[in-house]
């Protein structure tokens, strides 16, 4: 699906009125409108805001008001922070990849949170305080995202954390059956991009009797909400797996077509039916919902309303956009490496036959690691970008239609820095940008 097809499909799937849809379809071919996606974003947000402006965050509890809130947000609440939205969550349960969707040996539920970090925080809080026995838990980590590290360290009273520097180290530690909770980023990054070993983990889950492991958490943000098929890992798993499985992802990156409507996070929870009664699983869900409510990590009313947009939970559209992002990055990386004649820098990404292990961005490291060198380089690059009329923006995050470049200061003490290039999903030619970056790197050293 190309950009034009995706744009018109999203408009058709949207909740805009017919006349608004006709106007939105015109955005794409309008000469005076140079950014149809941003115009569409404004139209959709304005549509939801104009309706919600008439309702309090703690709505008046008349039957009419309650029915209106349910109609607008797929939710039921008398106070926004304590809202419950199972109908909305069942929509996003459809984003589970095919194998996980089809499995009947597991209980499955999907929960939505105010952000990806909120979902991770809730899962870790549950693991730290709700598991028996009531003691400080041992937590094994394969992951490098800086905010997750900060969160885990802030939970020092709940966990003894062990951060692994490689998958081999993680695998060796997991085999000891010493840990209560294991946390994995299948595709992780700092100034390097590293991957978990899927076949190794699958083999360990099938051959080891991990009696102490009670919670296994996957952060699949870089993989894509609809790409990581969790239950494939458990095809041959130990039949008495006494472990809850969480798959968590930030929805702002690849799930929203670069429109950034909401910071929402998604959690898929799995438990093997052989070892968890349905009543036990439902109690766990209730406990997670209470944690979400009391820590103010529920969706806002605006997020609930916008997430009712049908295209946001349509698997084919979400997967198509995720693949466009990763294809664009693969193209950027290929052009950059093929044309790199000097050793002034290195470029790194992850290209893999499995889409869930293909990265959505590339990392460029200079031979001269000084932060000031990166600053000077970026300034020169954007002067030329502007002069050549390229659609490249300075900024963080990834998953946009246009390319973004960000300067990451990873380690101040050791002066570890890099540029993160997040190629736009709809950019099919990166040659000119690559030439500009490489020219300026060569003149900057």
N, C-alpha and C positions, 0 to 999 in steps of 0.2 A: 504494500500500500504506500503510495507516494504522498507528498505533502498535501497536494490539492484534494486527493481522494479522502485522506484522513480528516482534513478540515471540514469538508462537506458532510462526512459521516458523523462527525461530532456535532455539527449544527443540527443535523436531522435527529440525532439521539437526544439532544438537549431539551430542557423543559420550556424553552422560549415559545412565546405565542407564534402563530403562523406568520403574522406580519413581521414579527421580530426575526423569525428565521429567514424570511425572504431578504430582509435587510442585511442579516449576517452573511448569507450566501454571497451577497453583493460585495461584502468587504474584500473578498479574495481577489476579485477582478477589478476593484475600484482603483483608478489611477491616483486619486487624491489620498488614498489610504495606503501608506507604505508599510504598515504593520497590522495585517488583518487579525493576527492572533491576539495582539494586545487589545484591539477593538472588541473582539469576541469576549475576552476576559472581562473587560469593563462592563459589557452588556449583561453578562451572566451574574457578576457580583452585584451590579446595580439592581437587577431583577430580584435577587434574594434579600438584599438590604431593604428595598422599598416595601417588602412584605413584612419583614421582621421588626421594622421600626415601630410597629404598632403593638408590640408585645414585650412585656417585662421579662427579665431573666428569672424572676419568680412569678410566673403568670397568675392572673386572677383565676380562681378555681371554679368558674362557671362551666357548665357543660359545653356551651358554645366555644369558650376560650380553649378548653382542653382539646376539643375536637379540631380546632384550628391549628393548634400546636402540633398535634399528631399528623395532620395533613401536610404541614409545612416541613417537618423535620423527621418524620418517621419515629418520633420519640414520645415518651411519656414521663413527665416530671412536674413536680411542684416547685423545684428549685434547680436551676441549670446545672450546678455542680453535681447533683445527685441523679442526673438524668439516666434513663435506661433506653436503649435503642436497638432491641433485638432484630426488628425488621430490617433496619439499615445494615446491621452486621451480617444478616443472612444474604443480603445482596453481594457484599464483598467476600463472602465465603466462596462465591463463584470464581474468584481469582485463583483458587487453589489449582495448581497444575493437574494434568489428567490422572496420573497414577495416584496421587494423594486423594484426589476427588473420588476415585473409584473404590478405594479400600474399605472393606466392611469389618475389618478386624480391630479397628481403632474407633474410640469416641473422638469426635472432632467438633471444635467450636471456633468461631472467629470473634474477636473483640477489637473495638476501635478506641484509640486514645488520642489525647491532645497533641502528641508528637511521638516520634520513634523513641526518643530518650525516655519519655514518660512510660512507654510500654516496657522498655528494658528495665527501668527503675522498679516498676510494679513486679515484674518477674523475679528480680533479684531480692526485693523486699519480701516477697512470698517465700523464696528459697531460704532467706536468712532467718525469718521469724516464725514461719508456719510449719516447717518440717520437724518431725520427731527424729532424734531427741532434741531437746531444747538446749543447744550448746552452740558455740561458735562453729560455723560450717567451713569446710575446706573447699575452695573454689579454684578450679583449673581453667586457665584462659589462653586461647589462641586467638589473638585479635590485637589491633594496634590503634583503633580510633581513639583520639586523645580525650574526647569527652567521656567515653565509656571508661577509660582508665581513671579519670578524675572521679567519676561516679563510684566505681568499685573501691577506690581508696577512701572515699568519704563514708563508705559503709564498713569501716574498720572494726566496729564493735560486733558486726555480724559475720565477718568472713576472715579466714586466713587465705589471702589470694596468692596464687602462683602463676606468674606471667611467663609464658613460653616464648623463646626466641625463634623456634622453628617447629615445623609440623612433626619432625622426628622426635623432638623433645616432648611435645604434647602427647604423641602416641605412646612413648615410653612411660610417661607419668600416668596416663589413663589406664594402662595395662596393670598398674599396681593396685587398682581398685581401692584407692585411698580417699578419693574425692566424693563429696556429696553433690556438688554442682559443677557442670562443665559448660563453658561458654566458648562458642566458635564463630568466627567470621570466615565463612567459606572463601571469600575474596577480601583480603585485608590490605591496608596500605598505611605507610608513614612516608618515608622517603624512598621506600621500596614497595613493590606490589607482590604480595605472597598469596599462595593458594593452599587450601587444605587438600589432603589426599583422600579423595572420595572412596576409592576402592579399598584403601587401608582402613578407613573408619568402618566401612561396610563389613569388612572381614572381621574387625575387632568386635563389632556388635553381634556378629553371628557366632563367634568362637569363644568369647570371654563371658564368664558369668559375673557381670558387674553388679554385685549385690548392694554396694554402698552408693552407687550413683542414683540419685533421686530426681535430678532435674538436668536436662540437656537443652541449652538455649542456642539457637542459630540467629545471628544478625545478618539478614540477607539483603541489606539496603543496596549494596553495590551490584548484587546479582540481578535485582529486579523483583518487584512484588509478585509477579505471575510466572517467574522463571525457575525458581528453586523448588524442585519436587522432593520435599522432605522425606516422605514415606518410602521413596525408592531406596533410601539408605537402610531401611528396616525390612527389606524383602526376605532376608534369611535370618532376621534377628532372633536372639534367644527368646524362646516362647514364653518365658516368665520375666519379661522386661519390666522391672518395678520402677519405671522412670517416666516422668512427665516430659513431654517434648514441646518446646516453644519455638516457633519460627516468627521472627519479628522483623519489621522493615519500616523505615521512614517512607511515607507515601508522597512526600513533596518532590522527590527526585525524578523517578521514572513513571510515576502513576498518574501525573496530572498534565502531561503533554506540554510541560514547560510553562504552564499558566499559573502555578503557585497559588492556588486558591486557599489552601489550608496547610498547617504544619502536621496534620494528622499522622498517627502511627497505627500500624495494623499488627495484630497478634493472632496467629493460628495456634491453637492448643490441641495436642494429640495425647491420648492415653490408651494403652493396649487393653482391650476388653477382657482379656484373660486375667489380668491382674488388677483392674479397676472396675468396681461395680459402677453402673450408671449413676446411682444415687451419690456415690463418692465423687464422681466426676462433676456432677451438678453442684455439689457443695464447694468444690474447688473453684468452679466458675463464679459462684456467689461470693466467695471470699475475695477473688480477684476484682470483682465489680465493686465490692465495698472498699477495697484498697484504692481503687481508681477514684472513687467518689471522695473519700476522706482526705486524700492527698491532692485533690483538685486537678486530676489528670484526665477528666472526661472531656469530650468534645464540647466546644462552645456551641451556642444555638446557631450561629452563622455557619460554622463548620458542618453541623448536622444538616442544615438546610442545603448547603452547596453539595454535600456528598450524596444527596438524593438524585443529583444529575445522573441519568442512566449511563452516559458514556464513560463515567469514571469507574464503573464496576463492570464494564463490558470487556471480557477477557481478550477477544480478538483485537480490539482497538488498543488496549493497554500493552499487550505483547508486541503489536506492530510498532508502536512508538519506541518501546524499549530496544527492539532490534535495530531501529533506525539510528538511535543514539550510539549503539555499540558498533554498528557497521561504519558509521562516520568516523569514530575514533580509530578503528582498524585502518581505515583509509589514510587518516592523518599520520598515524604511526608509520605506515608503509612508505609514504612519500618522504617523511622526515628521515628515516633510516637509509633509504636508498640514495638520497641526495647529500647525506652527511659525509663530506670529504675530509674534514679536519677533526681532530680529537679535542676540540674545545669544550665539548659537552657530551653527556650521555642522555638517552631518552629511554623511558621504561613504561611498559604497560603489560597487560595480560591478554593474549589472544589465545583462544581455546575453541576446539570444535563444539564444546558445550557452552551455549549462550550464557548460562548462569555463572560461568567462570571467566567470561570475557569482560574486561574493564570498560567503563564508560569514559575514561579520560587517560591522558598520558602525562608523565612526570619528566621534566627536563632539569638536569643538574649540570651546573657549570663546573669546569675544571677549577676555576678560581671561586672558592666558596663564599667569599665575603658578601654580606647582605647588601652593602652599598653597590656592589657590582650588579646584583640582580635588580636593584631599584633603578640604576642608570639604564640598564638594558630594557626594562619594561617601559620606561619613559620614551626611549627612542623607538621602540616597537610600535607604541600606540600613536606616536607622531606620524609614522609611515602608514600605519593602518588607516588613520583618518585621511591622510593625503591621497591614498589609493581608493578610498570609498568602500573599504571592506566592512562587513557586518561582524565586528568583533567587539565585545564589551569587556571592560575590566570588572572583576567581581568573583565572588566565591560561589560555592555550590555547583551543581551540574544538572544535566537533564533539560537544557533549554533548546529552543529552535535555533538560536544563534550561538556562535562560539564565544566562550568566556576564557579569560586568562587570569589566573590568580597567583600572587606571590605568597608562598607558604614559608613561614619562619618556624621550622620544626623544632630545632634545638638551639637556643641562644648561646648556651655555654660552649658548645662545640662548633658553633657557626654552621649548622646543617640547614640549608635552605634549598628550595626548588620552585620551579614554575609548574603549576598545574594547568594544562590546556584541556578544556572540556569542549570538544568539537560539537558544533550545533547539529541537531538531529537532521536538519534539512539542508545542510551544507554538503554539496557533492564535489567541490573542488577546493582543496586546501593548499594547492601548489604555491600561490602567491604569498599566503601567510607563512608557509614554511620558508620560502626564500627570504622574506623579511626577517624572520627570527634568526635564521642561520647567518645572514649577512651581518646583523647587528651583534650576534654572539662573537663572530670572527673579528669585528672591529672593537669589541668591548674588552678583549683580553690582552 
